[in-house]
Amino acid sequence: MPQPKIYGSRSEQQAAYRLRVKRSQEELLLLKKLPPLPAIPTVPGYVRWTAMAKRVEQWVTTIQQEMDNYYSDRSEVWQESEKGAEFQEKLELLDEILTLVQALT
């Protein structure tokens, strides 16, 4: 048995789809707790970009702290090994990333 038609025409169906997509994107923005972009697309979204950069700064800081704790908990033999040296390089990269992100905010 065929399903009953919900929309009278294909254009109504497409309009409903576009509305659902728009609402879904708005809900995602609300979940991320980010300010919306300006209504005029030629106006820069500094407030939104700053909020996003602050979040990135928090995430990178958390990653850096957790990795530093992990590194500190390892033995001196591990820290001086090749894996320890590679891990230390990654920590230094995170420090550089954090400095660059802080320059954005």
C-alpha positions in Angstrom: 0.0 0.0 0.0 1.5 3.4 -1.0 2.1 6.0 1.6 -0.2 9.0 1.6 1.3 12.2 0.1 2.4 14.7 2.7 3.3 17.5 0.3 1.2 18.8 -2.6 4.1 19.3 -4.9 7.8 18.7 -5.2 8.6 22.3 -4.5 6.7 22.1 -1.1 8.7 19.0 -0.3 12.0 20.8 -1.1 11.0 23.8 1.0 10.2 21.6 4.0 13.6 19.8 3.5 15.5 23.2 3.5 13.6 24.3 6.6 14.5 21.0 8.4 18.2 21.4 7.4 18.2 25.0 8.6 16.7 24.1 12.0 19.2 21.3 12.4 22.1 23.6 11.8 20.7 26.1 14.3 20.3 23.4 16.9 23.9 22.3 16.4 25.0 25.9 17.0 23.0 26.0 20.2 24.5 22.8 21.4 28.0 24.2 20.8 27.0 27.3 22.6 28.5 29.5 19.9 27.2 32.9 19.0 25.6 33.0 15.6 27.2 34.5 12.5 26.0 38.0 11.5 22.9 38.1 9.4 24.7 40.0 6.7 27.3 37.6 5.1 29.8 40.5 4.4 30.1 41.4 8.1 32.9 39.5 9.8 32.0 37.3 12.7 34.6 38.4 15.2 32.5 37.5 18.3 31.9 34.0 17.0 35.6 33.6 16.0 36.8 34.8 19.3 34.5 32.4 21.2 35.7 29.5 19.0 39.4 30.4 19.6 38.8 30.5 23.3 37.3 27.0 23.1 40.3 25.8 21.1 42.6 27.4 23.7 40.8 25.5 26.5 41.0 22.2 24.6 44.7 22.6 23.8 45.4 23.5 27.4 43.6 20.4 28.6 45.5 18.2 26.1 48.8 19.8 27.1 48.1 19.2 30.9 47.0 15.6 30.4 50.0 14.8 28.2 52.4 16.6 30.6 50.9 14.6 33.5 51.4 11.4 31.5 55.0 12.3 30.7 55.7 13.2 34.3 54.4 9.8 35.5 56.8 7.9 33.3 60.1 6.7 34.5 63.3 8.6 33.7 64.4 5.7 31.5 61.3 6.1 29.4 61.6 9.9 29.3 65.2 9.6 28.0 64.2 6.9 25.4 63.3 7.6 21.8 59.6 7.4 22.6 60.1 9.9 25.4 61.9 12.3 23.2 59.2 12.0 20.5 56.6 12.7 23.2 58.5 15.7 24.5 58.6 17.1 20.9 54.8 16.7 20.7 54.5 18.6 24.0 56.6 21.4 22.6 54.4 21.5 19.5 51.4 21.9 21.7 53.0 24.8 23.5 53.6 26.5 20.2 50.0 25.8 19.1 48.7 27.3 22.4 50.8 30.4 21.9 49.4 30.9 18.4 45.8 30.3 19.5 46.3 32.8 22.4 47.5 35.4 19.9 44.0 35.0 18.2 42.1 35.9 21.4 
